[in-house]
């Protein structure tokens, strides 16, 4: 997802310069949504400690 965010964030200014319409705003909106998901996922993974069950010896 980080790659997608980076590509969209870099593509938006390029598309704004090349196109005459406002279709480049779509890239900005999607990049923003990806950023929100990435930040929320990172915060949740830091908040929750994952407990690994101890190995069972047979």
N, C-alpha and C positions, 0 to 999 in steps of 0.2 A: 504494500500500500504506500510505503514511503516513495517508491519509484514513481507510482502513479501521481502522487501529490506533486513531486518535483517536476515531472513532465508537464502536468497541467499548469502549474505555476509559471513555468518557463514559456509555455505555449500561448498563454493569454495575452501578454504584451505583443508578441509576434503577430497573433491573429488580429489584434486591434489595429495594428499598423497596416496589415495587408488588406483586410476586408473593409468595405464601406458601411456595412450594417452593424448592428449590435449583437451579432451572434457570438462574439468573443466573450460576452457576459456569461454564457453557458459554462465555459471553461472555468471562469472565476467562481461560479456557484458550486460546481462539482469539486473544485480544489478546496473550497471552504468546507464543504461537507466532509471530505476526506480528512481534512485537518481536525475537525471536531471529533470524528470517530477515532483517529489516531491518538489524540490527547486523552479522550475518555478511556480508551483501551489501556493506555500507558498508566493512567492514574489508577484504574481498577486493578491492574496486575501488580502494582506496587502496594496497594491497600490490602489485598488478600494474600495471606501467606499460604502457600501450597504445602500441605503436609504430605510427605511421602511415607507410606506405611513401611514398617520395619520388615526386613526380609524374613521369610519363614524358613526355619531350618527343619528339614525333614529327617 
